[in-house]
Amino acid sequence: MEGVDDGGIETVLDSKDMQQQSKAFDKLTDRVEDRQLDSTRVQEAMASIAASAEADWKATRLREKELASVKISTADVDIIANELELDSKVAERTLREHKGDAVAAIRHLLR
């Protein structure tokens, strides 16, 4: 088998392999560059989170105002707290959440 150069075949294969690896590496680095953060998108996301947190806070404040305006009987609070062996704050909160209806509050607490 004179005249056959096996080294040439390997060189061609190595060259093709190197080209494929080079293309794959270029694609990989292109993707990393595409993933860089855009500062305006980050700022918009942060503003959205802040707005959502503020809306939650306002809703909580409004709910607390509504509960504070509910008229309840201190006798009902004492009865619920004593009979169910609860803290009076828990009994009062539950009574306010049920618009002063002691029976509904007790049913809720017994669930």
N, C-alpha and C positions, 0 to 999 in steps of 0.2 A: 504494500500500500504506500508506494512512494508518491510524493506530490500532494498528499492530503495534509492539510494544516488544521489540526484540531484546535489549536490556539485561536484561530480566526473565528471559528464558530462560537467559542466561549466569549470572545470579545464582542461579537454582535449581540449575543444573548445578554451579556452584562450591560451593554449599552442600552438595550431596550428596557431592561429592568431598571436601570438608573433613570431613564426618561419617565417611566411610569411612577417611580418613587418621587421624582421631582414634581410631576403634575399633582400627585396626591398631596404632597407637602404644600404646594401652592394653594390648593383648594382648602386645606386645613387652615392656613394662615389667613386666607380671605375671610373665612367664617369668623375667626376671632376678631378681625377688624370690623366686621358688620355688627358684632355684638357690643361694641362700645356704647356706653350709656349716653343718651342725649340729655343734656342738662334741663332742657325745657320739659321733657317728659317726666323727669324726676321731680321737678318743681310742681308740675300739674298733679302728679300723684300725691305729693306731700300736702298740697292744698286741699285735695279731695279728702284725704284722711283727716285733716284738721277740721274741715267743714262737717264731716260725718261725726266726729267727736263732739263738736260744738252743738250739733243738732241733738245728739243723744243727751248731752248735758241739759239743754233747754227742755227737752221732753221730760227728763227726770224732775227738774225744778217745777214744771207745770203740774206733773202728777203729785208731787209733794204738796203743792199749794191746794190742789183739789182735795187731797186727803185731809189736810189741816182744816179745811172749811166744813167738813162733815161734822155735824153735831152728834156727840155721843154722851151717854150717861156714865158718870164715874162709877155708879153702882153696878152697871153692866160690866165695866172693866174689872172691878173688884171681884165680882161673882165668877167671871170667866177665868181670871188669874188664880183665884183660890180653888175653885172646883177642878180645874184642869191642871193645877200645879204648874202654872206658867209664870214667866216674868210679866209684870204689868205692862211693860212696853210692847211685848209681843201681843198680849191680849188687846191693847189699845189699837195697835196697827191693824190687826185682823178685823177688829170691830169697825174701824174707819174704812177698810177696804170693802167691807160689806154694808157700807152706808148706814151704819148704826144698828143694823138688824142683828141682834144678839143670837137668835136662833140660827141664822145662816152662818154667822161667825163660828159658833160652836160646832155646827155640822162640818164646816170646812176644817176645823182643827182636829176633829175626831177621825177624819179620813186617814 
